[in-house]
Amino acid sequence: MRLHVANHPLIAHKLTVLRDRQTPSATFRQLVDELVTLLAYEATREVAVSETPIETPVAPTVGLTLSEPRPIVVPVLRAGLGMLEGMTRLLPTAEVGFLGMRRDDDTLEIETYANRLPDDLSGRQCFVLDPMLATGHTMVAATNYLFERGAKDVTCVCILAAPEGISTLEAAIGDRADVNVVVAAVDERLNEKSYIVPGLGDAGDRLYGIVDCFASRAPRSRGGAPTNDSGWGKDSGPSPTRIFSASTSGNN
């Protein structure tokens, strides 16, 4: 696994405003969108391309275009949706899939409650979007889900990461696939509630507002978010499939 921390003054500036608790949701959403576009530039450095002959107004030449099969962008619901437009702005021809994940409060297992992905991801470059890499359990579950469908080239795009989450993800991946992690910053640590410190709070709530009917039942984790940001979608779609067993309550 390779970790890339995007070191750029504009990223640092936008991240500082994003962290500020006084930043309103509308500004927060705009900054996430802008940050992800900057991160996408780094995340796509090794996107597959093919030589393509073209004719300019002056002369024939050979250029590069994205290879087939097209890359697929996979936001992890709910907060990952806030990153989607920023990613597809730079990669507009990519296909888009979705993964909805949450932790079962009784078994502590990560479950998938929504899946809109091809059954076969062999040969596809996959870009997973999730704002916070806190304990790492959700990203482990998401990458395992892709590996089970044949993916071997996965890039995880996150705004913030904690050292604990990076270590968990690296240990879980091993040598099974080529995985890159691109982040705006690696913060100090997790606190006792699995919030990233200093972090930016609950990414899902700051993007979309708190959904009270779920906030009371969803454990807070993933850098301050309920697992996985909310319990919405619990009664919709196919029955959940358990794909990762968390050993510690409150982690994700």
Salt bridges, closest charged atoms under 4 A:
ASP33 OD2 - ARG89 NH1 2.86
GLU34 OE1 - LYS14 NZ 2.72
GLU42 OE1 - HIS4 NE2 3.28
GLU42 OE1 - ARG45 NE 2.79
GLU46 OE2 - ARG2 NH1 3.50
GLU85 OE2 - ARG89 NH2 3.47
GLU95 OE2 - ARG70 NH2 3.11
GLU95 OE1 - ARG124 NH2 2.97
ASP104 OD2 - ARG242 NH2 3.89
GLU109 OE1 - ARG242 NE 2.41
GLU111 OE1 - ARG102 NE 3.88
GLU111 OE2 - ARG242 NE 3.73
ASP130 OD1 - ARG222 NH2 2.16
GLU148 OE1 - ARG149 NH1 3.75
ASP178 OD1 - ARG2 NH2 2.78
ASP187 OD1 - ARG19 NH2 2.78
ASP202 OD2 - ARG220 NH2 3.06
ASP205 OD1 - ARG78 NH2 2.97
ASP205 OD2 - ARG220 NH2 3.31
ASP229 OD2 - ARG222 NH1 3.09
